[in-house]
Amino acid sequence: MRIPSPRLRCIPLVVVLTCVSSFSCGCGGIFEQRLVPSQQSGPPSASGDDRQACVERALRDGARPEDIAPAIGHFSRACAEGDVAACSALGVMHELGRGMPRNVPRALALFERACAADNGRACLNLAELVADQSEDPRRASRAPSLFVRACRLGVADGCFRLGQRHRDEPAGRSSGARAAQWFELACDGGHPAACAELGRLAERGAGTVQDLTRAVQLYEKACGRGDELACEHMARINGLRPQARTGHYAMLALRPAL
């Protein structure tokens, strides 16, 4: 399984106009359109474009109403001018009803537009939204191909969701090997939960060769990126005692616990 060859394209990105506290993850609050030439290369990243992902996470986590109102205008104008990253963010607002009545059809249309323009984060948003529409099986059946598209556009969350889907297939159909492939792509892109899942597969020998050394390495990688459950798994295998510390687990690794 390979990521497509690098190609030069203009990715519409958003840049900070005003820093707003509820968007304090480093991406700022109010944005304007800006076309920035960018090279798509290497493995997927944990969130695709970090600034776009940052804004959308802040919107999903619940930004303050006074921050949302001006953002609607900026995203609407930027989207109308062709900034598909802004279209995706606006879609999130319509999907969740942030500063406006909830409008799922409008969210779908915005995600479709941005995904068609190769915005990986929008493809992920679209995949998640159609996957939840069990009342429309034909639409829901599009989710796997949309997750694949997001993954191939560099969004590691898309690769991770594909790994989950293969991992969770009904008994007799589960494909541990295929799950491991998608988890590995996501892990290489910096997705800590994917590294932890890959560690579990390596520990059990599910879909891959059983290898406790590799499992510990993967748990350690995930732990270092903030996945506390992975820290616990690493400690369990090593026979060590985990100790909570600054949101992670410090390994008291000088000697095994008695």
Secondary structure as the mmCIF struct_conf table of DSSP 4:
data_model
#
loop_
_struct_conf.conf_type_id
_struct_conf.id
_struct_conf.beg_label_comp_id
_struct_conf.beg_label_asym_id
_struct_conf.beg_label_seq_id
_struct_conf.end_label_comp_id
_struct_conf.end_label_asym_id
_struct_conf.end_label_seq_id
HELX_LH_PP_P HELX_LH_PP_P1 ILE A 3 PRO A 6
STRN STRN1 ARG A 7 THR A 18
HELX_RH_3T_P HELX_RH_3T_P1 SER A 21 PHE A 23
TURN_TY1_P TURN_TY1_P1 SER A 24 CYS A 27
BEND BEND1 GLY A 29 GLY A 29
STRN STRN2 ILE A 30 GLN A 40
BEND BEND2 GLY A 42 PRO A 43
HELX_LH_PP_P HELX_LH_PP_P2 PRO A 44 PRO A 44
STRN STRN3 SER A 45 SER A 45
BEND BEND3 ALA A 46 ASP A 49
HELX_RH_AL_P HELX_RH_AL_P1 ASP A 50 ASP A 61
HELX_RH_AL_P HELX_RH_AL_P2 PRO A 65 ALA A 80
TURN_TY1_P TURN_TY1_P2 GLU A 81 GLY A 82
HELX_RH_AL_P HELX_RH_AL_P3 VAL A 84 LEU A 96
TURN_TY1_P TURN_TY1_P3 GLY A 97 GLY A 97
BEND BEND4 ARG A 98 MET A 100
HELX_RH_AL_P HELX_RH_AL_P4 VAL A 104 ALA A 116
TURN_TY1_P TURN_TY1_P4 ALA A 117 ASP A 118
HELX_RH_AL_P HELX_RH_AL_P5 GLY A 120 ALA A 131
TURN_TY1_P TURN_TY1_P5 ASP A 132 ASP A 132
TURN_TY1_P TURN_TY1_P6 SER A 134 GLU A 135
HELX_RH_AL_P HELX_RH_AL_P6 PRO A 137 ALA A 140
TURN_TY1_P TURN_TY1_P7 SER A 141 ARG A 142
HELX_RH_AL_P HELX_RH_AL_P7 ALA A 143 ARG A 152
TURN_TY1_P TURN_TY1_P8 LEU A 153 GLY A 154
STRN STRN4 VAL A 155 VAL A 155
HELX_RH_AL_P HELX_RH_AL_P8 ALA A 156 ARG A 167
TURN_TY1_P TURN_TY1_P9 ASP A 168 ASP A 168
BEND BEND5 GLU A 169 GLU A 169
HELX_LH_PP_P HELX_LH_PP_P3 PRO A 170 PRO A 170
TURN_TY1_P TURN_TY1_P10 ALA A 171 ARG A 173
HELX_RH_AL_P HELX_RH_AL_P9 GLY A 176 ASP A 188
TURN_TY1_P TURN_TY1_P11 GLY A 189 GLY A 190
HELX_RH_AL_P HELX_RH_AL_P10 PRO A 192 ARG A 204
TURN_TY1_P TURN_TY1_P12 GLY A 205 GLY A 205
BEND BEND6 ALA A 206 THR A 208
HELX_RH_AL_P HELX_RH_AL_P11 LEU A 212 GLY A 224
TURN_TY1_P TURN_TY1_P13 ARG A 225 GLY A 226
HELX_RH_AL_P HELX_RH_AL_P12 GLU A 228 ASN A 238
TURN_TY1_P TURN_TY1_P14 GLY A 239 GLY A 239
STRN STRN5 PRO A 242 ARG A 245
TURN_TY1_P TURN_TY1_P15 THR A 246 GLY A 247
STRN STRN6 HIS A 248 MET A 251
TURN_TY1_P TURN_TY1_P16 ALA A 253 LEU A 254
BEND BEND7 ARG A 255 ARG A 255
#
